[in-house]
Structures are given as C-alpha cells and as structure tokens.
C-alpha cells in the first residue's frame, strides 16, 4: 500500500511498478506439476497464498502440456487466458523468453518477472537485448532476467523458486528457505542467492520484512526505481540494498538523496577488490566500479554503508526499530563489567562519546544508593556498571535517570541474563520506560542458549533491537548517530522523527514527544 501519490513525472510507470507487488491477476509461464521444478514451486506459492487468503488476485498456470495444476485450469499460452493479466512470471528456458513477451504484449500484460537465466550473465547479450526490445515494444516493464523476483509479506506475491522445506533422505522434513514474517524492512538484492540466504537469516533472527526484491541482470527495472517506489510504501521503514554495480549512477544519486530524508538506506556494496569485481562480472554480468568512488557518493547522499553481512543486518534492524540520535553522547548501562568495556571501546573507535555524566545525573544515582536501591559499589559515571548484583529494578531506575539527562542522546543496555537476581521482567521495565522517549535504545544479551534468545526477542517486542555481542550493538547505535547527523544537516530531523514515531512498532507517548 502506498502512503500517498508519488511526485514523479511518469505516474503510469510508477503504477506499473506497483503491479510487481500487488497485481490483480498473475500468470506463471512455465508452471509445472513436477515438484522439483522451479515452475511448480512458484505456482505453488501463489496457490497456497491464495488459499490462505493472503494473495487476493487471480492466478493462471501456463503450460501447453497440462490441463490443470494444483486444481487450477492450465492454459497453453497467455493468449488463451480469458481474463486480463496484470503481471507474469516467466520460468522457461531463456531462448523462449522473447516469444513469451510477444504473447504478453498481445495480451496487454504490464509487467514481467523473468526468472529465466542464460542471458548477459553468461555473455548472451544478443538474447538479452532481444527480450528487452520485445518488452519495450509493448511497454512491458521487466524485473530480471536471472533473478528470484519478488516476495511481499503483505500481499502474498511470492515468485521465489526455492522451496520452503526440503525432504531429507531419511524422510525428515526440514525448513530450508523460510519466508520471513511481516515487518518494516525492505530487502533489495542484485544477487538472488544472497537474497535467499538473507531471508533465511532474517527469519532465524525473527526480523520481519515488508518486501524482498531480486533484480538480477536489471535489463530494465533497476535499484533506483525500486527504492523510489519503496519510499512511498507505508509498510517499509528502512531499505537494505545489496549491489554489485549501479548502472545509472546519476539517477540513483538523485533518487537516493531524496529517499534518505524520509527512509534510511543501508547498502552492502561488493566487488570492491579485483577478485570480487571479476566474480561479480561472471555472476550477474555487472561491472563493478572503484570502491572509493562509491563510498564518497554514498556519504554525500546519506546512504549508510556496511562492510560485511553482519553489519548490514545489524544496522538495518537498528534503523528500522529505533529513531535516530540527535547527538553523539551515549550512555551505557550494564550488569557485566567486561562487555561494558567492550562497548565503550567500540563506541570510541566509531567516534561516539561515552562521556562522564553531569553532576546532576551522578547525584541522582547517589540518591538511589542512599535509598538502598543501588549497592554502594555500583559505578555510575558512564558506563553504569550494576555488577552481578543487578536486579530488574536497578535497570529500570538507571534507565530513567540516563534518559532524563539532556546531554545524553542514546542508551546502550547490556543485560546479561546470567546474573542471579535478574528476572525476565527487567526487559518489560526497560520497555515501559522506553515508551516515553524519542532517544534511541539498543540492547545486548550475550549467548546462544534459549534464555538469551528469549531476552533478545522480548526486547524486540518493545521495539528495542537486541544483539548477541556488544560490538553488534554499537554498530546499530553508530548508524543511528550517523543517520541523525545526516538528517540534521539536511534540515529534516524533526519531520523524520515525527513520522517515525507515528508509525513505530513501539507505542511511544506522542504527547511527551510533542
């Protein structure tokens, strides 16, 4: 769903882009009865989502060799379908794609997702140009070829040819390529394989997404058009972009500069070395440019750059969950000295200030000691080290104090569940305090046990992103600081903050914010 009509010159083109995500009818050319075929997986995705009431449109399997697939009447070609067709998914050998596009043009199809490979990525530019020219002739927009296409968690569009489960030789069924739950992060990837692995990763981390787009060789629709579309999508709060190359640099710069004023973009740019660039060219047929040029361009337009996959998702989650920071002064509250030191080091190395608290704030902590709420040996000059004696009440009261400090712009909570007196309600208490602030809060609980997963997931129920390592937590906070600085320099921090808080997963107190 779009929040409002986009201010662009070609509204018809924009409407066509919307059909990739929300068509009223779609045909799968190459649909199959055979379970191991890509055409079977894709059509099964639509059939199942329609059965569940998620996908609302009409679905048509296209295959001249079958009369029906999964209970749906099968048609020998697009031209034989009686109704209108908004979109098609093409999953046939590459040499047949131009002919399919010709049929699509005759049928009045608007958009085509070309899953088929065998084009520019293997040097077959002649076939790629033939398909492109055919689509252009009929005004059909193409996503692909050589891509996974689209997954929309809200509309039920799912063109991924990778099955959600796999059957082992033992007969056991295991989850293989899960679809993430609904969320506010859009994932855009030039690489289909990395995109699929990302969906697996995001599902395992219980991070929801709004949309996933794999554009492959991007013979037509490119990353700039997609992020422009996502800027008007009310389900998307942050955009993650994996790219190996940018084909239309100026277009991307102009669009991204506007998008980043209302939605953060996090990019993972690969092909930065000679070996990586060579691999990218053989992978999607893309030509990677100099890394320094990309870095400088991203910095100018407010795009958050990540250096690796872990940082890519850490930053994305932080920006989607929390508002930006209005300064570089961060408070750290911990129940473990070592991780507190690790977080302090990581902050300083990234240019974040972990400065001593003001006398007023220190005096507030001393009063808690006098009341017996905090032990006398608690360190309260920043970081606040509650030690192994920490309780849920200590975390709650400490969080209140640092958030009330006007010199503090954000808070890092390191709440290790191993401490004896800590109960799971410490998360709820912090979450309750967080509901009244516009300062970003990020959390950490180290561990891979059931309790660690529980604590982190519970934090995220309150809209507080939680991570398994202090360094991961600081990566997220650093991005929130950098993005806040960019928004302030662009004179749109306050507008962004109001918009973010209105749509936030956390139930912030809007009266306090205003």
C-alpha positions in Angstrom: 0.0 0.0 0.0 1.3 3.5 -0.9 1.1 6.3 1.6 0.4 9.0 -1.0 0.8 9.6 -4.7 4.5 10.0 -5.6 5.7 13.2 -7.1 7.3 11.9 -10.2 6.8 12.7 -13.9 5.8 9.3 -15.1 2.8 8.2 -12.9 1.9 5.4 -15.4 5.3 3.9 -15.0 5.0 4.1 -11.2 1.7 2.3 -11.3 3.3 -0.4 -13.3 5.9 -0.9 -10.7 3.1 -1.4 -8.1 1.9 -4.3 -10.2 5.1 -6.3 -9.3 3.9 -6.2 -5.7 0.1 -6.1 -5.9 -1.3 -7.4 -9.2 -5.0 -8.2 -9.5 -4.0 -11.1 -11.7 -0.8 -13.0 -12.5 0.2 -15.9 -14.8 3.1 -18.2 -14.2 4.5 -19.2 -17.6 6.2 -22.5 -17.1 4.1 -23.6 -14.2 4.6 -27.4 -13.6 3.2 -30.4 -11.8 6.6 -31.7 -11.1 7.6 -31.0 -7.5 11.3 -30.4 -8.2 10.7 -27.9 -11.0 11.0 -24.1 -10.3 7.7 -23.6 -12.1 6.0 -25.9 -9.6 7.4 -24.1 -6.6 6.5 -20.6 -7.8 2.9 -21.6 -8.8 2.5 -23.5 -5.5 3.5 -20.3 -3.6 0.7 -18.4 -5.3 -1.9 -21.2 -4.9 -1.1 -21.6 -1.2 -1.2 -17.9 -0.5 -4.5 -17.6 -2.4 -5.9 -20.5 -0.4 -4.9 -18.8 2.8 -6.5 -15.5 1.7 -3.2 -13.6 1.5 -3.0 -13.2 -2.2 -6.2 -11.7 -3.5 -5.7 -11.8 -7.2 -6.4 -14.3 -9.9 -3.7 -16.9 -10.8 -3.2 -18.7 -14.1 -0.8 -21.5 -14.7 0.6 -21.6 -18.3 1.8 -24.9 -19.7 0.8 -26.5 -23.0 1.4 -30.0 -21.6 -1.1 -29.9 -18.7 -4.8 -29.4 -18.3 -4.7 -28.4 -14.7 -2.1 -27.7 -11.9 -3.0 -27.8 -8.2 -6.7 -27.7 -9.1 -6.3 -24.6 -11.3 -7.1 -24.8 -15.0 -4.0 -24.7 -17.1 -3.7 -22.7 -20.3 -1.4 -23.5 -23.3 -0.4 -19.8 -23.7 -1.0 -16.4 -22.4 -3.2 -15.5 -25.3 -5.7 -18.3 -24.4 -6.4 -16.9 -20.9 -9.9 -15.5 -20.9 -9.4 -12.7 -18.4 -7.0 -9.7 -18.1 -3.4 -10.3 -16.9 -1.6 -7.6 -15.0 1.7 -9.5 -14.4 3.5 -12.6 -15.5 6.3 -14.7 -14.1 8.5 -16.3 -16.8 10.2 -19.5 -15.7 11.0 -21.2 -19.1 14.4 -21.7 -20.9 15.9 -18.3 -21.8 15.6 -18.8 -25.6 11.8 -18.8 -25.3 11.5 -15.6 -23.3 11.2 -13.2 -26.3 8.3 -15.2 -27.7 6.6 -15.2 -24.3 7.0 -11.5 -24.1 5.4 -11.1 -27.5 2.4 -13.1 -26.4 2.3 -11.0 -23.2 2.3 -7.8 -25.3 -0.6 -9.1 -27.4 -2.5 -9.9 -24.2 -1.9 -6.4 -22.7 0.4 -7.6 -19.8 2.0 -4.7 -17.9 4.9 -6.3 -16.1 7.1 -9.4 -16.3 9.3 -11.0 -13.7 11.9 -13.0 -15.7 13.3 -15.8 -13.5 14.9 -17.5 -16.5 18.7 -17.4 -16.8 21.1 -17.7 -19.8 21.4 -14.0 -20.7 24.0 -11.3 -20.2 25.4 -13.1 -17.1 26.9 -15.7 -19.5 27.7 -13.3 -22.3 24.5 -13.9 -24.2 23.8 -10.2 -24.7 22.1 -10.8 -28.0 19.3 -12.8 -26.3 19.1 -10.2 -23.5 18.7 -7.3 -25.9 16.1 -9.3 -27.9 14.0 -9.8 -24.8 14.4 -6.2 -23.7 13.4 -4.8 -27.2 10.4 -7.0 -27.3 9.3 -5.8 -23.9 9.9 -2.2 -24.8 7.9 -2.6 -28.0 4.8 -3.4 -25.9 5.5 -1.2 -22.9 6.2 -4.1 -20.6 8.4 -3.5 -17.5 10.8 -6.3 -16.8 12.3 -7.3 -13.5 15.3 -9.6 -14.2 16.2 -11.7 -16.0 18.3 -14.1 -13.9 16.5 -13.2 -10.7 14.4 -14.5 -7.9 11.8 -11.8 -8.3 9.5 -10.6 -5.6 8.3 -11.6 -2.1 5.7 -9.4 -0.5 4.8 -10.5 3.0 1.6 -8.4 3.0 0.1 -9.1 -0.5 1.3 -12.7 -0.9 3.2 -12.2 -4.1 6.0 -14.9 -3.9 8.0 -15.7 -7.1 10.8 -17.4 -5.2 11.5 -20.7 -6.8 13.2 -22.0 -3.7 11.0 -24.4 -1.7 10.4 -23.5 2.0 11.1 -27.1 3.1 13.3 -30.0 1.9 12.8 -33.7 2.5 15.9 -35.5 3.6 16.9 -39.0 2.5 15.7 -40.2 5.9 12.2 -38.8 5.2 12.5 -36.0 7.7 11.2 -32.6 6.5 13.4 -29.6 7.3 12.9 -25.9 6.8 15.2 -24.8 4.0 14.2 -21.4 2.6 11.7 -19.9 5.0 9.7 -16.7 4.3 10.2 -14.0 7.0 7.3 -12.7 9.0 5.7 -9.3 8.2 7.9 -6.4 9.2 9.2 -2.9 8.2 12.4 -3.7 6.4 12.6 -3.9 2.6 15.4 -6.1 1.2 16.6 -5.3 -2.3 19.3 -7.6 -3.8 21.1 -7.8 -7.1 22.1 -11.3 -6.1 19.3 -13.9 -5.9 21.5 -16.4 -3.9 22.4 -13.8 -1.3 18.8 -12.6 -1.2 17.6 -16.1 -0.5 20.2 -16.6 2.2 19.2 -13.3 3.7 15.6 -14.4 4.0 16.8 -17.5 5.9 19.0 -15.3 8.1 16.3 -12.8 8.8 13.8 -15.5 9.7 16.2 -17.1 12.1 16.7 -13.8 13.8 13.0 -13.1 13.9 13.3 -10.0 11.8 10.3 -9.3 9.7 10.3 -7.7 6.2 7.8 -5.8 4.1 9.2 -6.7 0.7 12.0 -8.5 -1.0 13.2 -7.7 -4.5 15.8 -9.5 -6.5 16.5 -7.7 -9.8 19.3 -9.9 -11.3 20.7 -8.5 -14.5 18.4 -5.5 -14.3 17.9 -5.2 -18.0 15.0 -2.8 -17.3 13.9 -2.0 -13.7 16.9 -1.0 -11.6 17.7 -0.3 -7.9 17.0 3.4 -8.3 13.4 2.8 -9.4 12.8 0.2 -6.7 14.0 2.5 -3.8 11.9 5.3 -5.2 8.9 3.0 -5.1 9.7 1.9 -1.6 9.9 5.5 -0.4 6.1 5.7 -0.8 5.4 2.3 0.7 3.8 2.6 4.1 4.9 -0.9 5.2 8.6 0.0 4.7 10.6 1.9 7.3 14.2 1.0 6.2 15.7 -0.3 3.0 18.5 -2.8 2.8 20.3 -2.8 -0.6 22.8 -5.4 -1.8 24.5 -4.3 -5.0 27.5 -5.3 -7.2 27.2 -2.3 -9.5 25.0 0.7 -10.2 24.1 1.1 -13.9 22.5 4.6 -13.8 24.7 6.5 -11.3 23.2 9.9 -11.6 19.6 8.6 -11.4 20.5 6.6 -8.3 22.2 9.6 -6.6 19.3 11.9 -7.3 16.6 9.5 -6.0 18.6 8.1 -3.1 19.3 11.7 -1.9 15.6 12.3 -1.6 14.7 8.9 -0.2 17.2 9.1 2.7 15.5 12.2 4.0 12.4 10.1 4.9 13.7 6.5 5.0 17.2 5.2 5.8 19.1 3.1 3.1 21.7 0.7 4.1 24.0 -0.6 1.4 26.3 -3.6 1.1 28.4 -3.0 -2.0 30.5 -5.9 -3.1 33.0 -6.2 -5.9 35.4 -3.8 -4.1 38.5 -5.8 -4.9 39.9 -7.1 -8.3 38.9 -10.6 -7.4 35.4 -9.5 -6.2 34.8 -7.4 -9.3 35.8 -10.4 -11.5 33.4 -12.6 -9.6 30.6 -10.1 -9.9 31.0 -9.9 -13.7 30.7 -13.6 -14.1 27.8 -13.8 -11.6 25.4 -11.2 -12.9 27.2 -9.7 -15.8 27.8 -6.5 -13.8 30.9 -4.3 -14.0 31.9 -3.0 -10.5 33.4 0.4 -10.1 36.1 1.8 -7.8 35.2 1.3 -4.2 36.4 4.9 -3.2 34.0 6.4 -5.7 31.0 4.5 -4.3 32.0 5.3 -0.7 32.2 9.1 -1.5 28.9 9.0 -3.4 27.1 7.2 -0.6 28.4 9.6 2.0 27.1 12.6 0.0 23.5 11.3 -0.2 23.1 9.8 3.3 23.3 6.2 2.4 24.6 4.1 5.3 27.5 1.9 4.1 28.2 -1.5 5.7 31.4 -3.5 5.2 30.0 -7.0 5.7 26.9 -9.1 6.0 26.6 -9.0 9.8 26.9 -5.2 9.9 24.5 -4.9 7.0 21.7 -6.5 9.1 22.7 -5.0 12.4 22.4 -1.5 11.0 19.2 -2.2 9.1 17.5 -3.6 12.2 18.6 -0.7 14.3 17.4 1.9 11.9 14.0 0.2 11.4 13.3 -0.2 15.1 14.6 3.0 16.7 14.6 6.7 16.0 17.9 8.5 15.1 20.0 10.1 17.7 20.3 13.8 17.9 23.9 13.8 19.0 26.9 11.6 19.7 26.7 11.3 23.5 25.7 7.7 24.6 25.1 6.2 28.0 25.9 2.5 28.7 24.1 0.5 31.4 25.5 -2.9 32.0 25.3 -5.8 34.6 28.7 -7.1 33.3 31.9 -5.1 33.5 33.8 -6.7 30.6 31.1 -6.3 28.0 30.6 -2.7 29.2 34.3 -2.1 28.5 34.0 -3.8 25.1 31.0 -1.5 24.2 32.9 1.6 25.4 35.9 0.7 23.2 33.7 0.1 20.2 31.9 3.4 20.7 35.0 5.5 20.9 36.5 3.7 17.9 33.4 4.8 15.9 33.5 8.4 17.1 30.7 8.0 19.7 31.2 9.8 23.0 30.8 7.8 26.3 31.4 10.9 28.4 31.2 11.3 32.1 27.7 12.1 33.3 26.8 15.5 34.6 27.0 16.2 38.3 23.2 16.3 38.4 22.9 12.8 36.9 25.6 11.4 39.2 23.8 12.8 42.2 20.6 11.0 41.1 22.5 7.7 41.1 23.9 8.6 44.6 20.4 9.1 45.9 19.5 5.7 44.7 22.4 4.3 46.7 21.3 6.2 49.8 17.8 4.7 49.4 19.3 1.2 49.1 18.0 0.7 45.5 21.6 0.5 44.2 24.6 -1.0 46.1 27.3 1.5 47.1 29.8 -0.2 44.9 27.9 0.4 41.6 29.9 2.5 39.2 27.7 5.4 37.9 29.9 7.7 35.9 29.3 6.1 32.5 29.2 3.2 31.9 26.8 2.4 34.7 28.0 -0.9 36.0 25.3 -2.5 38.1 27.6 -5.6 38.5 26.5 -9.1 39.1 24.2 -7.8 41.9 21.9 -6.2 39.3 18.1 -6.5 39.6 15.2 -5.6 37.3 14.5 -2.5 39.5 18.1 -1.3 39.1 17.9 -1.5 35.3 14.6 0.3 35.3 15.7 3.2 37.6 19.1 3.6 35.9 17.4 3.8 32.5 15.0 6.5 33.8 18.0 8.6 35.0 20.1 8.5 31.9 17.1 9.1 29.6 16.3 12.2 31.7 19.8 13.6 31.1 19.6 16.3 28.4 23.2 15.7 27.5 22.6 12.0 26.6 21.4 11.2 23.1 21.0 7.5 23.2 21.3 4.4 25.5 23.0 1.0 25.2 21.6 -1.6 27.5 23.8 -4.7 28.2 21.6 -7.0 30.2 23.2 -10.4 30.5 20.6 -12.9 31.7 23.2 -15.0 33.6 23.1 -12.7 36.6 21.3 -14.5 39.5 18.9 -11.8 40.6 17.8 -10.8 37.0 14.3 -11.9 36.0 12.8 -11.6 32.6 10.7 -8.6 33.7 13.8 -6.4 33.5 13.1 -6.2 29.8 9.5 -5.2 30.4 10.5 -2.5 32.8 13.0 -1.0 30.4 10.5 -1.3 27.6 8.0 0.6 29.7 10.5 3.4 30.3 11.4 3.5 26.6 7.8 4.0 25.6 8.1 7.7 26.8 11.3 8.7 24.9 12.5 9.7 21.5 16.1 8.8 22.2 17.3 5.5 20.6 17.8 2.5 22.8 19.6 -0.7 21.7 20.3 -3.8 23.8 22.6 -6.7 24.1 22.4 -10.1 25.7 25.4 -12.4 25.0 24.6 -16.1 24.5 23.1 -18.6 22.2 21.0 -20.5 24.7 17.2 -20.5 25.0 17.2 -17.8 27.6 19.5 -15.5 25.5 17.2 -15.8 22.5 14.2 -15.2 24.8 15.6 -12.0 26.2 16.6 -10.6 22.9 13.3 -11.4 21.3 11.5 -9.9 24.3 13.4 -6.6 23.9 12.3 -6.5 20.2 8.7 -7.0 21.2 9.1 -3.5 22.7 10.7 -2.2 19.5 14.2 -2.3 21.0 16.7 -4.0 18.7 18.8 -6.6 20.6 22.1 -8.2 19.6 24.3 -11.1 20.8 27.5 -9.0 21.0 28.5 -5.6 22.3 30.2 -4.7 19.0 27.0 -5.5 17.1 25.0 -3.3 19.4 27.4 -0.4 18.9 27.2 -0.8 15.1 23.5 -0.2 15.3 23.9 2.8 17.7 26.6 4.2 15.4 24.3 4.1 12.4 21.5 5.8 14.5 24.0 8.6 15.4 25.3 9.0 11.8 21.8 9.0 10.3 20.6 11.6 12.9 23.6 13.8 12.0 22.7 13.5 8.3 19.0 14.4 8.9 20.0 17.4 10.9 22.4 18.6 8.2 19.5 18.2 5.7 17.2 20.1 8.0 14.6 17.3 8.2 15.4 15.6 11.5 12.2 16.8 13.3 10.0 15.9 10.4 11.5 12.4 10.2 11.2 11.9 13.9 7.5 12.8 14.0 6.8 10.5 11.0 8.9 7.7 12.6 7.2 7.8 16.0 3.7 7.8 14.4 4.5 4.6 12.6 6.7 3.0 15.2 6.2 -0.6 16.4 6.8 0.8 19.9 3.8 2.5 21.4 5.5 5.8 22.1 3.8 8.6 24.0 3.2 11.2 21.3 2.1 13.8 23.8 5.5 13.7 25.5 7.3 13.8 22.1 5.4 16.9 21.0 
